[in-house]
């Protein structure tokens, strides 16, 4: 992979590789843009096939965090960490304290949090070595319920845009992935009296949990999730699931979920969804609830204040849909225009020094 060429093309600041021989810790931290403030983004632990796959993932995720923070109105930049390894084998106190030391070495330019296979209890070990970590158990805790809450409100806005009503009642949904955020999203949808919910999952433990927790929710095989005739398809697992193969199979009006980097190619597949008249809820806008929640830790955490800010995702989504129509662009592009305009505005504001 031509890393510098990719970084120059998309405006990255920093890409850091680290390794701890004692614990087997191998990871990459990426800082995309710190115009608005320190880069914040979770740490993902995944069994990547190779180093290039891990590098591309952290680059894409970090850039998404820049846009997510900017679009959410937060004074944060975008960053991310990925760890290469099998979550069932590598986790230990030493492993995560090693991660904490590497986070500390960046001297506050990057703040970490939880992501796939890294949980609040793991962050307690990270916190032993650095203060640059949020989502701690004794503060805001697991951000997944808040991420799902933001998506719930984003889905309501999407329904309003397509059907002229934000009501969940009477609508049908398919959810891809129920490890954490998908699970919570289904809970919100059921509480709002969704007509029918389907889900798919590859982890048997999560499937068993769903059977016990939500007996009315119907399981389908992973590859069949794209073909279901539903109002909303909610991708809540890994990214790149909107691609050449899946988009032609969709039988939904809206794609809106918790996953990051859902279009495999933002431009190509954003336009494919637009041409099929399927409303795509830009991932870095709709799934910002978790980020908004942990951001409030930096301000002095108050759950009610965090929830109020997360509710604003509803209005933000409608603003972006309006921008997409006005500029005749796909919604992901409109969301990027929305985020870049804020970064540009703040960079101008901060061009002159005023002592606080």
Buried (B, 14 or more C-beta within 10 A) or exposed (E): EEEEEBBEEBEBBBBBEBEBEEBBBBBBBBBBBBBBBBBBBBBBBBBBEEEEBBBBBBBBBBBBBBBBBBBBBBBBBBBBBBBBBEBEEBBBEBBBBBBBBBBBBBEEBBBBBBBBBBBBEBBBBBBEBBEBBBBBEEBBBBBBBBBBBBBBBBBBBBBBBBBEEBEBEEBBBBBBBBBBBBBBBBBBBBEBEBEBBBBBBEEEEBBEBBEEEBEEBBEBEEEEBBEBEBBBBBBBBBBBBBBEEBBEEBEBBBBBBBBBBBBBEBEBBBBBBBEEEBBBBBBBBBBBBBBBBBBBBBEEBEEEEBBEBBBBBBEBBBBBBEBBEEEEBBBBBBBBBBBBEBBEEBEEEEEEEEEE
